[in-house]
Amino acid sequence: MEAILEYLLTIPYGKVVTYGQIATWMGNPGLARVVGNLLHVNPDPDHYPCYKVVNHQGKLTGRFAFGGINVQKEKLEAEGIEVSDDYVVDLAKYQWVEDSE
């Protein structure tokens, strides 16, 4: 869990990652759901920005643990990340790929 939380701190301002991306970084791409479940119990959401994690289609989670989907949308938009009316982020524009920056 600690490694996942620390990974969240590396995501640049104005960028998002996917659950699967974190699972792949951990060495097991099949654990995307496990990553989601761990982030759901984030012990310090003010410090560890789990709101910057979306699904493989860029969709925000309907179960955002710390205030709901609208809070996640607000937090992303505060970083300049556009979120569509159907709660989707354009991954081609906003996804952080570690090797690209």
Secondary structure, DSSP 8 states (H G I E B T S, - for coil): -HHHHHHHTTS-TT-BEEHHHHHHHHT-GGGHHHHHHHHHT-S-TTTS-GGGEE-TTSB--TT-TTT-HHHHHHHHHHTT--B-TTSBB-HHHHB--GGG-
